[in-house]
């Protein structure tokens, strides 16, 4: 219960930083867990971990997807690959989703480096 309260207070501080325009443009994080279609990263500057979904179901006709507990890999049909590995350092952006009711779902992560968008478009 104390851990849950601490996590919610941490979320409040993120919301407040966003409101006051004090949220950084990007953060360095480390991948600490890979679970099927989700990746958990730890951002030291915020002393917080975030779980986010890299893969959206229903895109099988665009990309192939493979995951283990050590890595997650995507491959386009032209054999171009995108891979995230356990303990890999990444650069990400945090943004607040206004369409979510639950507090825990309001914070979202966008990968900047390596860029999943560049992989899809490149």
N, C-alpha and C positions, 0 to 999 in steps of 0.2 A: 504494500500500500504506500509506503514511503517512497519507493522507487517510482511508482506511477505518479505521485504528486510532484516529485522532482522533474520527471519528464514533461509534465504539463506546464510547470513553471518555466522550464527551458523553452517550450513552444511559445509561451507568452512573451518571453524576452525576444524571440525571433520575430514575432508579430510586431512588437513594439519597435524593434530596430527597423523593420520594413516601413512602418508608419512614419518614422522619423528620418527616413532616407539614409539610414546608417548601415544597411545591409550591404556587404561587399558585392562587387560585380561577379566575383568568382572565388571559389574556395578549393583548396587542395584537400583531397581525401584519399583514403586507402580502402580498397575492397577487403572486407573482413569475413564475408560469408557469401556463398553462392548457393541458392536453393531453387532448382528448376528454372522458373522464368523470372525470379527476383534476385536482386543483388543488394547486399547491405554494405554501406560504406560508413566509415568513421571520419568525421571532420574534427581534427584536433582543436582548431581555433574556436569551435562552438562547443567542444567537449560533448558531442552528441553523435549518435549513429542514426542513419536513415535507411529504410528499406524502400527500394523502388523497383518497378517492373520495367525491364528492358524490352521485353518481347510481348507483342500483342497477339493474342490468338486471332485467327482469321487471316493472317498474312502469309500462309503457307505457299500460296501461289507466287509470292514475290521473293521470299527468302526461306532458306532451310535453316533449321535451328538445332543445336546440339548442346547439352549441358551435362556437366559432371559436378562433383563437389570442389573441383580444382579450377575449372574454367567454364565459360559460356562462349559459344562460337556461333556466328551467323555467316551464311554464305549465300550470295546472290547467285542467280542461275548462270551468270557469266563467270563464276568461280572467284569473284572478289570476296575476300574474307574480312570479318571484323571479330576480334576476340578480346574478351576481358578475362583476366586471370586473378586468382586469389592473391592478395597482398600487392596488387598492382596499384601504383599511384595514379590518380585521375584528377582532372580539373573539372569542377562542376559549378552550376549556378543554382541557387535556391530561389524559388518563387512561391507565392501564396496563391492557392486556388480558391477563388471566391465562390465557386459553385458547390463546394462540399460543406455538409452540415457538421460532420464529426471533426473535432479538433485534430485528431491524429491523422486525418486524411488531407488536411489543408496545406501542408508543406509538400512541395514537389521538387524533384531533382531533374536537372537537364545536364546531360554529359556535354562538356565543351571540348575536352581533350581526353581520350580520343573521341572524335565526334561521330555519333551514330547517324546523324543527319547527313553528314558528308558521305558516309558509307552508302546510305540509301540513294543519294542523289548522284554520287560519283560513279 
